[in-house]
Amino acid sequence: MPIIKSISDLRNRAHEIAELCQTSGEPVFITKNGQGNLVVMSQAFYEQQQALLELYKKLDEADIDALEGDRGISHARMLATLRKRLR
């Protein structure tokens, strides 16, 4: 269930909201006049979301490459390339 707080709570209890973001690991939705206005989240949660977006972007690019006929390289060739780099 989402955590929802008013903007006055953010103004008056910013430290508590920051702690709530840290301990819950979830974003806190901030309302203004009963309407959604902001989302507050921990830096760790933000970085996790950004990493997921980057992964989804790379997966989309791989799907497009596959649809265009790019089959990539074989497993054996990849291992040979990695072993060569390690030497």
Number of C-alpha atoms within 10 A of each C-alpha: 4 8 14 13 18 19 19 13 14 17 10 11 11 13 12 12 22 16 12 18 20 16 10 12 14 18 21 22 17 21 18 12 9 10 9 14 12 15 13 16 19 20 12 13 15 14 11 12 12 12 12 12 12 12 12 12 12 12 12 12 12 15 13 12 13 12 10 9 9 11 10 10 8 9 9 9 10 12 11 12 11 11 10 9 8 7 5
